[in-house]
Amino acid sequence: MAVECTISLRVRYVECDPMGYLHHSAYFPYFEMGRTELLRASGMTYRDLETQGVFFVVVKLAASFKRPARYDDPLDLTTRIVRQTHVRIDHTYSLVHAETKLLLCAAESTIACVGRDGRVQEIPETLRPPAT
């Protein structure tokens, strides 16, 4: 399974507040996009997992906003897996301005694996890191 993935984004007008800054609530869908693309880089999609009855729910999400992003800014989001157990995955996120390379936001999340019934279940073997 891939442990890091970087995607490029551009701040859309609809995501901004009246001052032209990226609204704080818009960062969280970016993090979801990062996790989705990290999974895709591993050869799997959320759709594939959901078909198998495997779901991931956000248990914890925290962000530290360093600098504002503005309308039309090009951004790079790096998502990393920093810890994984048999039922959860911890990610970190670094959102930087693609041109200046300045850090705009640092975040972390924990997601848990659940079944269709919402009960915690083990992460499928195909998504587990190799044994060391």
TORMARBA-223258 format. One line per 5 residues: their letters; for each residue x, y, z of C-alpha. Coordinates in Angstrom, 1 decimal. Layout:
<rs>
a = X Y Z  ... $
</rs>
This chain:
<rs>
mavec = 0.0 0.0 0.0  1.3 3.5 -0.9  2.1 5.6 2.2  2.3 9.0 0.6  0.6 10.8 -2.3 $
tislr = 0.6 14.4 -3.5  -2.2 16.0 -5.5  -2.5 19.4 -7.1  -5.6 21.6 -6.4  -6.7 25.1 -7.2 $
vryve = -8.8 27.2 -4.9  -12.3 27.6 -6.4  -14.4 30.8 -6.0  -17.2 28.8 -4.4  -14.8 27.7 -1.6 $
cdpmg = -13.9 31.3 -0.6  -15.3 33.7 2.0  -16.3 37.3 1.0  -12.7 38.4 1.5  -11.5 35.9 -1.2 $
ylhhs = -9.8 33.5 1.3  -10.3 29.8 1.3  -13.0 29.2 4.0  -11.8 26.9 6.8  -14.5 24.4 6.1 $
ayfpy = -13.3 23.8 2.6  -10.0 22.3 3.8  -11.7 19.1 5.0  -13.0 18.0 1.6  -9.4 18.5 0.4 $
femgr = -8.2 16.1 3.0  -10.8 13.6 1.9  -9.5 14.0 -1.7  -6.0 13.3 -0.5  -7.0 10.1 1.3 $
tellr = -9.0 9.0 -1.7  -6.1 9.5 -4.1  -3.7 7.8 -1.7  -5.9 4.8 -1.7  -6.2 4.9 -5.5 $
asgmt = -2.3 5.0 -5.7  -2.4 1.7 -3.9  -4.6 0.2 -6.6  -7.9 0.3 -4.8  -10.8 2.7 -4.8 $
yrdle = -13.4 3.5 -2.1  -16.0 2.2 -4.5  -14.2 -1.2 -4.6  -14.1 -1.3 -0.8  -17.7 -0.3 -0.3 $
tqgvf = -18.7 -3.1 -2.7  -16.9 -5.5 -0.4  -18.7 -4.0 2.7  -15.7 -2.1 3.9  -16.1 1.5 5.0 $
fvvvk = -13.8 4.1 6.6  -15.2 6.6 9.1  -13.4 9.7 10.4  -12.8 9.4 14.1  -10.6 12.4 14.6 $
laasf = -9.6 15.4 12.4  -7.6 18.4 13.5  -6.1 21.2 11.4  -3.6 24.0 12.1  -4.0 27.0 9.8 $
krpar = -0.7 28.7 9.1  -1.4 31.1 6.2  -4.5 31.8 4.2  -5.1 30.4 0.7  -6.7 32.7 -1.7 $
yddpl = -9.1 32.3 -4.7  -7.3 30.7 -7.7  -4.1 29.8 -5.7  -2.5 26.6 -6.9  -2.0 24.2 -4.1 $
dlttr = -0.2 20.9 -3.4  -1.6 18.5 -0.8  0.6 15.7 0.5  -1.2 13.0 2.4  0.8 10.4 4.4 $
ivrqt = 0.0 7.4 6.4  1.9 7.7 9.7  0.5 4.8 11.6  -1.8 1.9 10.9  -3.2 -0.8 13.1 $
hvrid = -5.5 -3.7 12.2  -8.6 -1.3 12.5  -7.4 2.3 12.0  -5.2 4.5 9.9  -3.6 7.8 11.0 $
htysl = -2.8 10.3 8.3  -1.0 13.7 8.2  -1.6 16.4 5.6  0.6 19.2 4.4  -1.1 21.8 2.2 $
vhaet = 1.4 24.2 0.5  1.1 26.9 -2.0  2.4 25.3 -5.2  4.5 28.3 -6.3  5.9 29.7 -3.1 $
klllc = 6.1 26.3 -1.3  4.9 28.0 1.9  3.0 25.8 4.3  -0.7 26.9 4.5  -2.2 24.1 6.7 $
aaest = -1.0 21.1 8.6  -3.6 18.5 9.7  -4.0 15.0 11.0  -6.8 12.5 11.0  -7.7 9.0 12.2 $
iacvg = -10.1 6.8 10.3  -11.5 3.5 11.5  -12.6 0.6 9.4  -16.3 -0.4 9.8  -18.7 -2.8 8.1 $
rdgrv = -22.1 -2.1 6.7  -23.6 -2.4 10.2  -21.3 0.4 11.5  -19.3 -1.9 13.7  -15.5 -1.8 13.8 $
qeipe = -13.9 -4.5 11.6  -10.4 -5.4 10.5  -8.8 -3.5 7.6  -8.6 -5.9 4.6  -5.3 -7.6 4.2 $
tlrpp = -4.8 -6.0 0.8  -4.6 -2.6 2.6  -2.3 -3.7 5.4  1.4 -2.8 5.4  3.8 -5.7 4.8 $
at = 4.9 -7.5 8.0  8.4 -6.5 9.1 $
</rs>
